[in-house]
Amino acid sequence: MPIRFNPSGTLNLGTDPADLPAETSGKMVTSGAMTRCTNLCLDRAGIASTRKGSAKLNSGSALAQTDIWRIVEQGGYRYIFAGTVIYKDEVSLAPGLTSAAWSTILGNSYNSSEQSIFALNGTDRKRITGATVAEWGSDSPTVAPTVAAGSLTGLTGAFNAKYTWCRKEDSAVVWESNPSPAGSGAITLANKSLKITWTAPTDSQITHVRIYRTSAGGSLYLWDQDIAIGTTTVDSDTADTDLGTEASWVNHGRPPLGTVVLGPNFNGYAFILKDNRLYYSLPNQQEYWPDTYYIEVSSPGFPCVAGGFLDGQLFVATAVEIFSISGTGQGTFTPLPMSAQTGTVNANCFVVVKGLGIYHLGGDGVYLYSGGTDLLMSRGSLDKIFQGETVGNVPGLNRTYINNCWMVAYHGKLYIGYPGGTSIYPDNVFVLDLQTKRFLGMSTEAQKISHHSYASTWRAVGIDHTNKRLLAADTSGYVWKWEDVDSTDDGGTAIAWQIQSADFNQLRKYFPRYARYDVKVGTGATAAGYILLDETSKQTHTIIGDRLTRKRLVDGCTGDRLAVRLSGSGSVDIFGVEIE
């Protein structure tokens, strides 16, 4: 009976090849199940094609800092957080920082028309706007002003003053510190002005000092005037009736030195994870973090490591649990444990996919949290890989470095990078087609999954939403564009691929006589077919041209289990193989 392998199924690494499904259609035994499928894309029904290539974006020279922690795009520019430096399109902006994992959000400071990147790594807190790197927030003045009688006229009575530091864009105040202490005592004036002297700020992002003064005999400190940085004294003769709003706030603190930042969401709140606490900002003001705005999410022994928003709801993960954060604002936020089977190994392996749930990586595989249920989705197909076992040509996870894994969802696919074999950083990637909403091994409608391998190892991935591209940074300091429709290779290196069918079994021994390959081989590509009996290659056929499906002789050989393997390099489309 002829058999036909049609690559319309999915990669299955967890099932014995002899147990994979086959169907009988008339006088033909068919199968689409695969035990090997590397660097081939299964997007089109019945066709396996070489995956898209990749291209270096900084091909001229590598970054000096190769410990690349994060890639983030803002306004069409890519910002790289690498080692002790922040880069913009591979140009150094800020050296001398702490080399640690960074977390970022995009947002506008209060009243600002410019979007910034807000970033932290547990030690450094930065606000990046264009090519300018400044502190995220700033300290408030702690030195009281000196007040005395001035040289102008107009004020009679007892007066005192405070001041704040602020940052203005044109005439708009986009950040302002807490007020300083008041002067040591009110000054009594008789038709004089109030001379106010203050301490200059050291933070270069501060543009103005705001002066607040009392009315005659008053106790409220009301806005008087703004003074541009460059002077430290002013004579105030502003009439009491012309004074403005009161300086009454005390909650414009800096963000905590956390490890993960999230948002803005929840009516404009930004959130920071630090140890086992969740901190939050003033609404729509991610530069203001009151000291009392936090909740204890977990016990101190299990710090918060990741978070994300699913359908507008904030979820926070430790290594062992996922928490839903209920509430709508200050004083109402409450953590609710979800009784998840596990948490996640790091912040880069906690990915929210709209309409599906939260994919996260536990110590034993990939989980999907959805609708209050947390399921191990890599059971079966990928179970052996995540236990560290090599299956066929797919290396097992180097579990020593599981914390270096990452995930990213892009264009309906989930990319899971892991270090295989002896690698420290990911050099293998599983790509899941999210459209079927199921993972291999969980349903008869198996989710399509493919395996990609690379010569490079990858520290970080990111999405360039403006330019619609998936970015990856390797351990040599190069930034790449992945899934590049214009690339058929990886930076000039041909893409090696391989695919192998399930084993075909029957009661009597197989005695294959010929094979036909329906394969389109691209220019400069190579391809070969292998007839395997009992896992041993018995015949090799070189495949050339454009779907030349002539019969290829198979020399006399017999065996109990028959399979077919195709491998090669370069651009190829595989439509099917027939053996009789």
Secondary structure by P-SEA (a helix, b strand, c coil): cbbbbbccbbbbccccccccbbbbcccbbbbccccccccccccccccccccbbbbbccccccccccccccccccccbbbbbccccccccccccccccccccccbbbbbcccccbbbbbbbccccccccccccccccccccccbbbbbcccccccccccccbbbbbbccccccccccccccccccbbbbbccbbbbbbbbbbccccccbbbbbbbccccccccccccccccccbbbbcccccccccccccccccccccccccccccccbbbbbbcccbbbbccccccccccccccccccccccccccccccccbbbbbcccbbbbbbccccccbbbbbccccbbbcccccccccccccbbbbcccbbbbbcccccccccccccccccccccccccccccccccccccccccccbbbbbbbccccccccbbbbbcccccccccccccccbbbbbbccccccccccccccbbbbbbcccccccccccccccccccbbbbbcccccbbbccccccccbbbbbbbbcccbbbbbbbbccccccbbbbbbccccccbbbbccccccbbbbbbbbbcbbbbcccccc
